[in-house]
Amino acid sequence: MNIHEYQGKDILRKFGVAVPKGIVAFSPDEARKAAEQLFEEQSSPVVVVKAQIHAGGRGKAGGVKLAKSPDEAFEIASQLIGATLVTHQTGPEGKEVRRLLVEEGMNIEKEFYVGITLDRSTSRNVLMVSTEGGMEIETVAEETPEKLLKIQIDPLLGIQAFQAREAAFFLHLQGEQFKNAVNFIIALYKAYSAIDASLAEINPLVVTREGRVIALDAKINFDDNALFRHKEFLELRDIHEEDPLEVEASKSNLNYVKLDGNVGCMVNGAGLAMATMDIIQLAGGKPANFLDVGGGASPKTVEEGFKIILGDKNVKAILVNIFGGIVRCDRVAGGIIEAAKNIDLHLPVIVRLEGTNASIAQKMLDESGLSLISANGLKDASEKVHNALSAV
């Protein structure tokens, strides 16, 4: 689960991570009041008005602007709220700006990058620091890897002081800046670990001329599998920032990810889903989604799956690929037939069922009187997907 920058900073602040003073605003009037309060509390001649969307590249897209007065903050907010911001991470459709963060200005001397995430190849958290703040870390790793330091953190010991010092040395910090950076990194790791985050990224981390080390930006992602331990974070979810079909799928406990293809997939099991998407690609199509209905696919989950797939206007055909291990194939076939009767299945639906009672299931589909195309094996399924697309 992703959250907004201001929400991430609110969490980090509770763990002693240095972040700027900031106030969220949902209207131009609130932005003006926030700016008035910040100007009273700080000596900086400017405040920063930042669009809050779940995407990077906001600055280059015009979503981060400086205001020298409360009235200017009002004008900027009037332009941003309700506008669609298009960045390299939003895609051409962009994201609508519904809220802003009005934040104190910083007297920036240097910009760095600090991030913590899980390195799946070593099953350890990894601390990453770079002297190239404000840049995409993937670009730094590819083009100038010598400017990126990765430090593996033992999950039992947690971050050690010498590791935080190593990171601060890499950033060429000295004196008060060095001390503050070490404290910052240790506090950031403690926050990352305590909230079961999957990513804590500070880009940029800035050092001010006064020696402060502070998170100018903050991206926090939660591990969905651990949210049961942090139910207070569920209220931070902003469904406007998520794909409507993915939101609907989550209500039915379906694992759904929207893609940009033309063939809808309904599968049980992540591995089979990946193989199914390969099949679709080989058949000349492109997968429109990843949809895992789980091992115990019931008529209800199958029906909900069809509704979600049909909600994507780009879908021209649907491939159902189910292995009946935990659940019998005839039960799945019954669910497909029932779902087809309850909703308008106006697209060609290819169904490949394998496993317990597969032959019974295929007979049920063939004798249903519905426009369901049964397939015998993966090769047959891929050929029928190709034929369905050719006929569109």
Salt bridges, closest charged atoms under 4 A:
GLU5 OE2 - LYS9 NZ 2.71
GLU5 OE2 - LYS50 NZ 2.64
GLU5 OE1 - ARG58 NH1 2.92
ASP10 OD1 - ARG13 NH1 2.92
ASP71 OD1 - ARG32 NH1 2.55
GLU96 OE1 - ARG98 NH2 3.25
GLU103 OE2 - LYS9 NZ 2.65
GLU103 OE1 - LYS50 NZ 3.65
GLU132 OE2 - LYS147 NZ 3.84
GLU136 OE2 - HIS88 NE2 3.14
ASP154 OD2 - ARG124 NH2 3.73
ASP196 OD1 - ARG229 NH2 2.92
ASP196 OD2 - HIS230 NE2 2.68
ASP217 OD1 - ARG58 NH2 3.29
GLU232 OE2 - HIS230 ND1 3.95
ASP238 OD2 - HIS4 NE2 2.80
ASP238 OD2 - ARG99 NH2 3.26
ASP238 OD1 - HIS240 ND1 3.22
GLU241 OE1 - LYS95 NZ 3.96
GLU242 OE2 - ARG237 NE 2.80
GLU248 OE1 - LYS251 NZ 3.80
ASP260 OD1 - LYS286 NZ 3.94
GLU303 OE2 - LYS307 NZ 3.53
GLU304 OE2 - LYS300 NZ 3.48
GLU304 OE2 - LYS307 NZ 3.89
ASP312 OD2 - LYS258 NZ 3.85
ASP330 OD1 - ARG328 NE 3.06
ASP344 OD2 - HIS346 ND1 3.71
ASP380 OD2 - LYS384 NZ 3.18
GLU383 OE2 - LYS379 NZ 2.61
